[in-house]
Amino acid sequence: MAMALVAGGCGLRKANTAITPMTKMGTDRYVRKAIRSSNEGVILLPSEKAERVYELPRLNEIAHALRDPAALCFLSRAIETMEPAPGDERGFSGVPEGQVKIRARIAPSGEVVATEILESGFSDERMPACVQRAIEKQQFPPNKGGVNHFVDIVYWVSLGMQGDVHTEAWADQLKRESIAAGIRAKPCLQGRVPTGAYTIGGLNLVNREGQTMINRIDAQSLPEEVRSCVARAFRDVMMPRQPDAFVRPVTTQVAVQIQRDGAIEVDGEEWLRLIELEERARLDERRAALQGGDAGEGEADAVDDGAVDDAPVDDGTDDAPVDDAPVDDGPIDRPAPPTRPKPGERGADPGAGGIKLELTPRR
C-alpha cells in the first residue's frame, strides 16, 4: 500500500491529510497511531494501482461516508450486549469495541464486487461482518481502465473517555434525568399495568454532546408494548457534554408506584419539583435585580438631564396594545428539545413516534 487516508474522530486533528508511508511497516505504524489518537474512524489504504486511478479528495469522502454505517453497527450491537459490571474499570462488560481490516475488490463501474476480512481485533463476532456489509454497499468512483482495483479499509471503535461519570455533577444530573424520564413515562403505564411497585431501568448510549442516540429498557415485569413506550420516554435523557468521548453508556433507573385508584407516583418526583422551584426562584431574583439596576440607571439619567416632560402619561389603558401572553422562561439548566414534555406535564403520550437515532456529530 502506498498511501493512507483517514477519517477519524475528535482525537485526530489532521483527518483530511494524505500521507505516503515508504513501507508496509510505516503504514502499520500510521494505522496504530490513528487508532490510539481517536475513539473511532476509517482508514483507506488503496493499492499502488488504485492510488493512480482514484482522486484523493473522493477517497477521503468515502472514508467519511463509511463512518456512519460502521458506527451504527457498533451502536446497534452495543445496546444489545453491554451490561453493567461494577468489577470492570469502565463499569460495563460486553463492549463490542475493536478494529478490523477488510479488503475490497472494486469493479470498473465503482461497485464493490467482493470483500475479505484480513484481520480482526473485535471480540464480538458480529461486528466485522456488519462493517463488511456496510463496505459492500459503498460506491466508488468509476474508472476507465477496465480492471478491478483493491482498497484495504480499516475501521476501529471504542467508547472513549469516561472520566466525568464518577463525578458528583454526573450523578446529580443522572438522578434528575431518570426521575424526569419516569414522569414522562406515566402515560405509558396509565391503565396498562396492574397495581404495584415497579423498578424501571435501562441503558442509554449518549454521544459527546450528551444526547441519547439509542436506548433500551430492561424492566421485564412490564409488557413488551409498555416497555417500548417507556423506552421512547427515556430517549430524551440528556447528560453533560464530553468532547473527548465517542459513546458514553448511561444506566438509568427509577422506582414507580401504581396506586389502587390508578394514581402513579415516581420516587423522587417531589424532590425534583422542589429543586426546580428553587432554581426558578433564584433565576427570578437575578432577573429582578437586573431589571432594578436598569431602572436605577434610567432614573439617574432623567435627573441629570434636568428636563421636565409635561406630556401626558400613557398608562396602557387606552389605545396602547397590551401583550398578555405568558412568559415561558424555559428549563433552568439547558434548553429542552421541542418535542420533550416538561416533567409532570400530562396529556403527551411518549409512545407516539419512533426512536430517533442520531449519530455523534463530526468535527
SELO-507239 format. One record per residue (C-alpha): x, y, z. Coordinates in steps of 0.001 Angstrom, whole numbers, plus 500000, padded with zeros to 6 digits. Each point is the difference from the previous one (the first is absolute). Example, Ala and Ser with C-alpha at 12.3 -4.5 7.8 and 13.67 -1.06 7.14 Angstrom:
BEGIN
MARVO      xx      yy      zz
MARVO  512300  495500  507800
MARVO  501370  503440  499340
! end
This chain:
BEGIN
MARVO      xx      yy      zz
MARVO  500000  500000  500000
MARVO  501415  503357  499028
MARVO  497610  502453  501584
MARVO  497615  500321  502928
MARVO  496968  502190  500513
MARVO  498292  500299  503349
MARVO  496618  501245  501163
MARVO  500006  499931  503759
MARVO  498479  501430  503133
MARVO  500840  502971  502169
MARVO  503410  498764  501087
MARVO  501603  500050  496552
MARVO  500535  503591  498946
MARVO  501345  499415  496468
MARVO  497220  497710  498787
MARVO  500017  501372  496455
MARVO  503736  499696  499396
MARVO  501363  497421  497574
MARVO  503347  498469  500907
MARVO  502411  497751  498129
MARVO  501646  497352  502173
MARVO  503120  498554  498380
MARVO  499396  496421  501154
MARVO  497290  497711  501300
MARVO  501564  500446  503447
MARVO  499484  503746  499658
MARVO  496370  499457  499048
MARVO  499442  497722  502990
MARVO  501542  502588  502315
MARVO  497703  502654  498543
MARVO  496932  497827  500558
MARVO  500985  499264  503602
MARVO  500584  503697  500671
MARVO  496605  500911  498547
MARVO  498253  497409  502173
MARVO  501744  501294  503121
MARVO  499151  503598  499119
MARVO  496262  499617  499393
MARVO  497057  498055  501403
MARVO  498731  498954  496585
MARVO  500792  500480  496350
MARVO  500574  498554  496533
MARVO  503272  499725  498081
MARVO  500203  499239  496260
MARVO  503170  498299  498711
MARVO  499773  499775  496191
MARVO  502439  497878  498021
MARVO  502636  501774  497888
MARVO  497883  499545  496869
MARVO  496842  501171  501754
MARVO  501848  503058  501280
MARVO  500671  501071  496420
MARVO  496338  499553  499026
MARVO  498025  501496  502908
MARVO  500253  503670  500925
MARVO  500995  500626  503593
MARVO  497114  502389  500866
MARVO  497473  497421  498821
MARVO  501624  497233  502043
MARVO  499921  502269  503034
MARVO  496257  500548  499469
MARVO  499498  496240  499872
MARVO  501940  499553  503245
MARVO  497690  502494  501713
MARVO  496901  498451  498409
MARVO  500861  496605  501470
MARVO  500143  501329  503558
MARVO  496246  500297  500481
MARVO  499026  496442  498974
MARVO  502986  498592  501890
MARVO  499072  501979  503125
MARVO  496432  498764  499631
MARVO  501372  496440  500107
MARVO  501672  500823  503306
MARVO  496960  501716  501528
MARVO  497539  497306  498941
MARVO  502212  497272  501410
MARVO  501008  501866  503176
MARVO  496404  500629  501077
MARVO  499490  496220  499882
MARVO  503233  498764  501579
MARVO  501088  502586  502581
MARVO  499193  499312  503635
MARVO  500969  501810  503231
MARVO  503093  498396  501551
MARVO  501156  501628  503268
MARVO  503225  497983  499907
MARVO  500998  501401  496598
MARVO  502024  503235  500067
MARVO  497596  501481  497442
MARVO  496942  498722  501872
MARVO  498710  497933  497059
MARVO  500644  496658  498385
MARVO  499125  498798  496516
MARVO  501278  503134  498246
MARVO  500306  499102  496273
MARVO  503114  502082  499386
MARVO  503043  499183  497917
MARVO  501293  500390  496449
MARVO  499727  498157  496696
MARVO  501861  500097  496680
MARVO  497962  499099  496902
MARVO  501172  499775  496386
MARVO  497519  501203  497381
MARVO  500203  499063  496309
MARVO  498483  502804  497915
MARVO  498699  499572  496456
MARVO  500587  502600  497249
MARVO  496413  501170  500613
MARVO  500923  500928  503587
MARVO  497943  497185  501503
MARVO  501549  497907  502767
MARVO  499879  496475  498573
MARVO  501759  498127  502825
MARVO  501308  500531  503529
MARVO  502311  497997  502239
MARVO  500691  500400  503714
MARVO  503791  500075  500320
MARVO  500368  500676  503736
MARVO  497597  500517  502890
MARVO  500534  501175  503550
MARVO  496307  499923  500912
MARVO  499014  497601  502769
MARVO  496412  500260  498785
MARVO  499675  497741  496955
MARVO  497134  501980  498439
MARVO  501842  503312  499742
MARVO  502406  499112  497135
MARVO  497178  498540  497900
MARVO  497841  503107  500542
MARVO  502832  502329  498929
MARVO  500654  497709  497030
MARVO  496378  500362  498840
MARVO  500269  503793  500306
MARVO  503095  499984  497766
MARVO  498287  497796  497417
MARVO  497286  502649  499586
MARVO  502507  502822  499437
MARVO  500337  501426  496488
MARVO  503472  500983  498793
MARVO  500782  502255  497008
MARVO  499934  498189  496627
MARVO  503288  499623  498158
MARVO  500698  499772  496273
MARVO  502753  497407  500304
MARVO  497599  497103  499799
MARVO  501669  498051  502838
MARVO  499186  499323  503631
MARVO  501856  501803  502772
MARVO  500613  499179  503649
MARVO  499589  502244  503039
MARVO  500636  498887  503568
MARVO  497676  501625  502539
MARVO  500722  500210  503733
MARVO  497229  500839  502497
MARVO  500462  500356  503759
MARVO  497722  501030  502836
MARVO  500064  500298  503802
MARVO  497936  501758  502648
MARVO  502553  502718  500605
MARVO  500459  502182  503079
MARVO  497612  499367  502904
MARVO  501685  502184  502623
MARVO  496964  502052  500995
MARVO  497783  497018  500881
MARVO  501523  499819  503498
MARVO  499301  503642  500885
MARVO  497293  501306  502294
MARVO  498653  502234  497213
MARVO  499521  496953  497757
MARVO  498149  498071  502742
MARVO  497752  502973  500747
MARVO  499155  500527  496329
MARVO  499301  496289  499523
MARVO  497649  499980  502992
MARVO  498063  502971  498656
MARVO  499821  498612  496481
MARVO  498846  496582  501210
MARVO  497213  501472  502136
MARVO  498902  502326  497184
MARVO  499933  497036  497602
MARVO  497887  498014  502469
MARVO  497530  502882  500151
MARVO  499842  500121  496191
MARVO  499322  496250  499983
MARVO  496839  500285  502131
MARVO  497628  499964  496986
MARVO  501651  496735  498898
MARVO  499010  498359  503290
MARVO  496581  501578  500513
MARVO  497327  497300  499727
MARVO  502462  497499  498492
MARVO  501809  498664  503069
MARVO  498524  498417  503148
MARVO  500254  501594  503441
MARVO  503397  499573  501633
MARVO  503591  501174  500277
MARVO  502282  499938  496953
MARVO  503669  500749  499438
MARVO  500629  501318  496504
MARVO  503607  499842  498891
MARVO  501869  499985  496746
MARVO  502991  501129  497988
MARVO  500457  503146  497928
MARVO  502925  500527  497646
MARVO  500710  503726  499731
MARVO  502332  501849  497648
MARVO  502632  502602  500861
MARVO  497311  502689  500080
MARVO  498095  498039  502685
MARVO  497088  499083  497716
MARVO  498546  496493  500031
MARVO  500672  498149  496739
MARVO  498376  496689  500895
MARVO  498601  498456  503187
MARVO  498266  496984  501503
MARVO  497794  499205  503008
MARVO  500698  496868  502071
MARVO  496795  499914  502101
MARVO  498912  496458  499117
MARVO  496991  500239  502338
MARVO  498392  502415  497528
MARVO  498210  498826  496838
MARVO  501979  500380  496765
MARVO  497844  502810  498606
MARVO  500309  501900  503295
MARVO  503800  499570  500012
MARVO  500180  501405  496466
MARVO  497964  503030  501068
MARVO  502140  500525  503114
MARVO  503176  499719  497902
MARVO  498793  502907  497886
MARVO  499338  501995  503169
MARVO  503600  499361  501128
MARVO  501551  500873  496636
MARVO  500061  503708  500925
MARVO  502457  499438  502844
MARVO  502685  502666  499605
MARVO  503392  499941  501709
MARVO  502849  502565  500192
MARVO  502169  500508  496946
MARVO  503282  498083  499806
MARVO  501924  500925  496827
MARVO  502610  497253  500468
MARVO  497459  497155  499977
MARVO  498495  498105  497089
MARVO  497274  498015  501764
MARVO  499198  500132  503712
MARVO  497797  497357  501638
MARVO  497468  501339  502501
MARVO  498116  497694  502376
MARVO  496563  501390  500846
MARVO  497774  498782  502833
MARVO  496882  501311  501697
MARVO  497423  498536  502418
MARVO  496299  500347  499152
MARVO  496958  499239  502169
MARVO  496566  499434  498416
MARVO  497194  500551  502542
MARVO  496634  498244  500151
MARVO  498228  503135  498800
MARVO  502251  500091  496897
MARVO  502257  502793  501283
MARVO  503662  499621  499044
MARVO  502807  501216  502257
MARVO  503624  500247  498904
MARVO  502555  499786  502785
MARVO  501761  503352  500219
MARVO  497296  501920  498133
MARVO  499420  502399  502900
MARVO  503765  500459  500448
MARVO  500353  500961  496351
MARVO  497062  502401  500230
MARVO  501526  501791  502999
MARVO  503432  500194  498350
MARVO  498499  501577  496889
MARVO  497932  502439  502107
MARVO  503144  501096  501857
MARVO  501892  500483  496753
MARVO  497149  501990  498511
MARVO  499823  502180  503099
MARVO  503731  500762  499785
MARVO  499628  500815  496319
MARVO  497103  502338  500716
MARVO  502065  501742  502681
MARVO  502877  500549  497585
MARVO  497619  501262  497333
MARVO  498354  502389  502459
MARVO  503404  501272  501119
MARVO  501030  500640  496412
MARVO  496733  501762  499228
MARVO  500376  502106  503155
MARVO  503506  500995  498965
MARVO  498788  501066  496573
MARVO  497200  502074  501531
MARVO  502420  501724  502377
MARVO  502259  500998  497126
MARVO  497015  501401  498126
MARVO  498926  502108  502971
MARVO  503509  501360  500409
MARVO  500062  501020  496374
MARVO  496685  501835  500391
MARVO  501248  501959  503008
MARVO  503251  500944  498308
MARVO  498151  501266  496949
MARVO  497968  502458  502041
MARVO  497225  500214  497402
MARVO  496315  499943  500932
MARVO  497699  497909  497811
MARVO  496454  501383  500066
MARVO  498678  497451  497512
MARVO  497103  497913  501265
MARVO  500944  496638  501399
MARVO  498846  496987  497993
MARVO  498878  497453  502581
MARVO  499131  497370  497352
MARVO  496230  500137  500649
MARVO  498960  501774  496777
MARVO  501455  499230  496579
MARVO  503310  498402  500977
MARVO  499966  496242  499314
MARVO  500619  497770  502978
MARVO  501754  496642  499602
MARVO  498380  497650  502498
MARVO  501777  496895  498655
MARVO  501702  498038  502790
MARVO  503775  500109  500080
MARVO  501656  496603  499566
MARVO  503364  500096  501750
MARVO  500849  496460  498863
MARVO  502010  497425  501959
MARVO  502590  501219  502459
MARVO  503035  497883  499128
MARVO  499750  499663  496226
MARVO  497553  500475  497154
MARVO  497786  496950  499492
MARVO  499312  498436  496587
MARVO  496750  501320  498464
MARVO  498228  496640  500308
MARVO  501041  499352  503586
MARVO  497182  500542  502564
MARVO  500863  501689  503262
MARVO  500138  497825  503125
MARVO  496478  499420  501272
MARVO  498332  501182  496835
MARVO  496989  497862  499143
MARVO  498286  499269  496754
MARVO  503055  499215  497868
MARVO  500438  496276  499267
MARVO  503715  499126  499770
MARVO  498987  496988  497921
MARVO  499234  502197  497001
MARVO  502604  499782  497242
MARVO  503116  497874  499691
MARVO  503442  500154  501532
MARVO  502162  502571  498275
MARVO  503535  498751  499538
MARVO  502544  502794  499651
MARVO  503634  499129  499615
MARVO  502713  502016  501641
MARVO  500754  503406  498437
MARVO  503128  500202  497858
MARVO  502788  502509  500435
! end
